[in-house]
Every structure is written in C-alpha cells, then in structure tokens.
Amino acid sequence: MKNKNQTLQSHQEVKKSLLKIICSSRMIVAFIMGFACGLPLLLTITVLQAWMKEEGVDLTVIGMMALVGLPYTLKFLWAPFLDRYTLPFLGRRRGWLIVAQPALVLSIICLGMTNPVNNPWLLTFTAFLVTFFSASQDIVVDAYRREDLPDEELGLGSSIYINGYRVGMLLASGGGLIMADHMSFSMVYFIMAACLIPGIITTFLAPEPEITQGTPKSLKEAVIDPLVEYFSRSGALWILAFILFYKIGDTMASAMTTPFYLDIGFTKTEIGSVVKIFGFWATIAGGLTGGVIMLRMGINRSLWIFGFLQAISTAFFALLARVGHSVPVLSGVIAFENFSAGMGTAAFVAFMASITNKKFTATQYALLSSLMGIPRVLASAPTGYFAKNLGWENFFIFCTLVAAPGMFLLIKIAPWNGKHEIS
C-alpha cells in the first residue's frame, strides 16, 4: 500500500512539473513568437492572390507574385549580419526583433494601402518588404528560441512555437478571406498588422538569452566560421542527407492529396471541412503531444517513433484509395496523418535547433531550415507523373517506401540510446 501511494505521489509530482514547464513564460513566449512568424506568411500568398483576382489582375501576374517570397528561401544570406552585430538596445536578439517587427507592421499597413491595378509595382515592392521583414523576424526568433530554451525543453518549445505558427497562418488565410467578404482588403491588412502588436510587446517583456558561446568578432567570421564549424564535425554530410530525406515521403504524398480527394469523389465542402478544419486541430494536437513526449523521451527516440508513425500514416492513404469515397475513413486517415505529421515536424525542428552552435545560431539555423525546404520543391515536382503512372494506391505505397532512407539515417545521426553522434 505504501509503495502504491509513493507511486501515485510520484506521478502527481511529474504531472505538476510537466504542467509547470508547459505554462512557463518561456513556452508562452515561444507560442506568441510562433504566431507572429506564421501570420505574415500567407498575407503575400493566399490573401494577396484573392485580392488581385477580385481586382481583375491577370493570372500570369498573380502567379509571378510568388517571387516576392524569395526572402524566405534566401534568408541565410543576411543571417550572418544579425549574428555579427548587436544593436545598442535590448540585446543581441531582442534588439533586431524590435527593429524587424515594427517594420513588418508598417509594411503590412502599406501593402493594404496599395492598389493592385493602378500601382502593381508599388504593390510588388511593399509585398517584398513584408516578406523581407517577416523572414528577418523568422531568423531572429529561431535563434532566440534555441538560445532561450534549455536543451531538454527544445522539443516542447519547438512544438509550441509551431502550433503558434499554424494559428497565425489560420488567422491570416481563413480569417483574412472571411473578413474580406465583409470589408475591404485594405481593412483586412490593417487588422492583420494590429494582430502583430502582441509580438512586439512580448519582445519588450521577454528576457534576453544569456550569451555563453561568445559572438563573431567580424562579418567574415560570421559568414565563414558557421560553415567551417559545421563541416568540421564528424559525419556532417550525414545530417544534411537526413534533413533532405526524413520527411520526403510525407512531403511527396501531401503534394498530391487535393487532386486525390477530388479524383475519388469527395466534394470541395467535404475536403474543406474534414481536411482543412478538422485536420488543423489534429495537427495542433499532434504538435503538442509530440512536445510532451520529447520532454519525457528526448529528441532522438522521438525522431524514431514519429518517423515510423509518419510512414504508416502515408500508407493509410493507400487504404483510402482502395476504399474510395467514405467520409468516416477520410476523417480517420486525416486525423492520424495530421497528428503524426505534427509530432514529426516538432521533432524535426527541435533536432535542427539542437545541433546549431549557439555562437552562430541565426546563420546555421537559417541554412538548415532553407535546406529543409528543398524537398518540398524538388521532390514534389514529379509526384503528378508518379501518381498518373502508378495509380493512387501504388503511388502512396511508393511514398511510404521513400521514407525508408530517412529512417535508416537515424542509426547514424540519432541513435536510440544516446545523444546525437554528430557534435
């Protein structure tokens, strides 16, 4: 009886400790910063496209506007500058944030004041400013999160950041388009700009991370040394391969899901309600669950478990292809796929943060996160060809098998028992 009471008391203490970490100021900051980073992303994609289409802008011009998103891909080019120089107020990270965030708010307001038809070049320029300052905010927030969170809390912090990011994206895309039915797009952009004010307040109130690894003494050191330091590690190329392959099967499958749903008979309403809305909450739940599991099991073991679940969830699409039109089966597949994807993404982001050198956090993380986006473009390109020639069921089985190389690489870079081999 005594042992039973001791076990119960131990479980209660663990729950209290876990709840204390989840509700800590560090996690609240991670969520708000994630929200502030996620909200601007779709203001220059989904919402801007809808505005231009409504104003009668040519589709070719609308398609070309995707180029204003280049700063998100090229942010590693000016990340060394943010690592090297510290502004004379608020510290190394918060100082740059308090410059980037108000500039982002102003650029969103200016974007809302443009006219897509009469001033297309001004629209393009202001949209580019939004993506530039948004990408700059991403650089600093990623560095701040890595330096602010203890290693054992990186997994949970990354998952909470990602959940905040997704809430910001949902507000901008879904909320923005709904509001645009009842007010002008200019007013929508003004409201979205105001929604970033909590991020600015958080920057003022949050503590500046303590510098323990030193800082680059010159711009040359900030540009060259992160690469030299990284590639001097034993097996550094293995980790680059892992970043490319860990989520490649999931990425390839996701690229063709919408044509797949339509092809097997689902209506756009069913897709919107089940895949987008229901799936969103499954992803949020998966990210939070993944963060808690990483807190208990560590990043290495979580990568193994979540990677396996990601592959299985892709295989379930092959089952849906065989069953055909069935809303209950679709709901189950989406729930499991989004839940496992949420866990996998949280572990993946936490892993990338954990291997960065705190002296060059902004530069190394910007490089790794840019590399993470390559499969989304290159691996997704031939998916239509594969689906057409293999058929939907075999296509999703193929995507499941494609996940195998990423799982095998875990043996090298994240062994089940032990820390990262590459350090």
Secondary structure, DSSP 8 states (H G I E B T S, - for coil): -HHHHHHHHHHHHHHHHHHHHHTSHHHHHHHHHHHHHHTTGGGGTHHHHHHHHHTT--HHHHHHGGGGGHHHHHGGGTHHHHHH---SSS-TTHHHHHHHHHHHHHHHHHHHTS-TTT-HHHHHHHHHHHHHHHHHHHHHHHHHHHHHS-GGGHHHHHHHHHHHHHHHHHIIIIIHHHHHTTS-HHHHHHHHHHTTHHHHHHHHHS------S---SSHHHHHHHHHHHHHTSTTHHHHHHHHHHTTHHHHHHHHTHHHHHHHTT--HHHIIIIIIIIHHHHHHHHHHHHHHHHHHH-HHHHHHHHHHHHHHHHHHHHHHHHH-S-HHHHHHHHHHHHHHHHHHHHHHHHHHHHTS-GGGHHHHHHHHHHHHTHHHHHTTTTHHHHHHHH-HHHHHHHHHHHTHHHHHHHHHHS-SSSS-S--
